Amino acid sequence: MTAESQTVKAGIEEILSVSALNHMARQALENRFPLLWVSGEISNLRRPASGHLYFALKDESAQVDCVMFRGRAQLVPFRLQDGLRVEARALVTLYEARGGFQLNVEALRHAGIGALFEAFARLRERLEKEGLFAPERRQPLPRHPRRIGIVTSPQAAALRDILAALARRAPHLPLILYPTLVQGEGAAANIAEAIGRAAARAECDVLIVARGGGSIEDLWAFNEEIVVRAAARSAIPLISAVGHETDTTLIDFAADRRAPTPTAAAEMAVPVRQDLVLQLRALADRGDAGMRRELQQLGATLEGLRRGLRDPQRLVAQAAQRLDDLGERLRLRTPEAVLRQQAERVDTRHARLAELVATRLGRASGDLAGLLRRLSPEPIRLRIERAGPPLDGLGRSLRGCIDRRLADAR
């Protein structure tokens, strides 16, 4: 049912129901007041199982009820308690069911923190433009530091946390404390001086600047420009461990590493001793295995070379035999031996020539005897006698042929 339907006319006046009135009042309040910041002290804080927060903000003369729903309440970065002065960013509204004027709170911060946040933002922007927070400026942390430096208060709980962590992880490492104030008047100059003193002495490999948690006012010394510039100038790798994980200070941006807690800073600074032992053992095992593989490969190579080599004694024997052969050949090539060899060759050739001449002379003598036999007078005479009659016949025939040719010619 709408507010208009709950309206009843009596004569000329309009009568509103309570629901309609409260609805109109809520709309008027929300339209009239934008989101605004309200400062006061928390009282009557209640945390029901729903997760919402209910409390009142009060000052010396007044108070107002507030509600902060669970989604917003989970984002509050500090612990709420009665008596805590805060600033609430809220919407002015009215709880219609009870007609209660209240603030619907969206965010909370410590009272007076607005000016500090503005100063924080301005300084951060200016230093960032100078390049003081550039990532390439950051130095790597040494893997195996020989000495750890700590800048903090001797009474700080952060120092006890760091010492406990280092005792567990690397009890053999020496530590150097550079004592300083960590909050209050003069703390910023004191912190900057301690960082500069550690850098000038150069007696440690890593420097931890630490402080436990607190309000932004408690941590403000680490937002001072003098401290930020000292951290940026440090030649020693610097770890910032200021406040809790949700706290942020400007030294965090200038440091080479930021740790969420002092204990985490100690864990960043040094490896666990047992881990180092395990790493050394692993390296030793790898070295032994590599050496064994190398020796096996060299042994196999040597065996191959050995098999490729011939027996030295056999090589010497062969060389000696060749030397004897060469000596014999050299002995046979002396002048006397050469003349003797030449004479033997001449004798051999003379014998062969004599044999050849004798053979050929024998053959020639036989041929000559045959020719003489064929040319003896008796055989020639007999051949003439046998050839006489045929020649006489041929002569007669020739003379007859000639006579006929002469007769015909006449």
Phi, psi and omega in degrees: 000130182280165179297325181294322181288341179271358180278133181240132179272128174237105186068238180256356181264146178265129181253127182261147171281166179297319180299317180295319180298312181297323178296315180294322179295318179298315180298319180297317180296312183293327178284332184277322185250124173281180173301134183213165178261133179233130182258140178183182181253134181288136173215157178054046181288131179229141179231088179288172182297338180295340183094351176286159177246135176233130179199176176239145171256132183221158170231202185294335188231358183202169175210160178220139178287149181223150172228139176227114186286159192306315182302322178280323183297328181292343183267357180293124187276007180217167184274130179272145176202158179299141180091351181282128177276127184224169170240129184246129172268116193215162174254127178285125183211186181222131178278105191297324185298328182244352182069030183264128175287132184204170175249132173266101190276132178254332181207153178228145173213162178298146180297139181080002184282341182301313180295323179295319178297321178296316178297319177302311183295318181295314181293320179299316180297318182293315181291327178294322177295329177287348182087012183292338182253013183296134182301326183292348177283339189287138180267146176286149176281140178294142182288327183226079180293149179263339181206140183247133175254145182228125176253108179190181177278138178300336180267359186288141174296331179299323179296318179297320179297316181295315180298320179296317180294318180292326177297325178287316190274319185211071183294345181279345185279133174284150181238147176234125179261129173252093188293146181200160167288150179238358173198162179094183183295132179083358183295319183299312179297322180295317179295315180298320180295321179294319178296315179296322179295317179296318180294321181292320180288328178052043182255005177224161183262337178221141180238125178254123174256117191227151171199147178286182182289170180170183178286170179298328177292321180295325183268002191296332180304330182277359172260356182287143184301322182298324179287317181298317181291324177297319178295320181292328181280343187300125176282344177271131177308130189241133176251126176267125179226066185252122176078194178269179185300327182276349180278143177227128176233163184292335177296335177300324183282331181273339182289160177285329173216149175246130178254140181291335180213162175302321178298317178296327177298316178297321179292327176291324189289323185225146173283163177289134182302318180297324177297319178298318179299316180296320178296317179297320178296319179297318178295319179297317179298316179296321179295317178298315180297317179296321179294319179298317178297320181294318179295321177297317179295318179295321178298317178296319178297317180296319179297319177298319178293321180297318179294329180285341180279141176278162181297122181302321180297321179293320178299319179294318180297317179296320179295321179295318179298318178296324178296319177299315179302314180296322178296318179296316179295324179291322179296323180287349182256019173287159180306315180300315181295322179295315179297319180297316179297321180293319180296318179298320179296320180294316179299317181297314181293325179294318179296316179298321181293318180297317179298319180295319181295317181297318180297313182292324177296322179297316179297318181295322179298318179296318180295322182292320179297321178297319180295321180295322179296319182291334182263015180288153185300323186296313179297326182291318181297320181295322180294327181288321180295321181289330182272353183297306183301316179297327180289325179294319178298318180293329180290321180292318179298322180293319180293323178296319181294323181291319182297320180294322181293324178291322181293321181291330182288333178285000000 
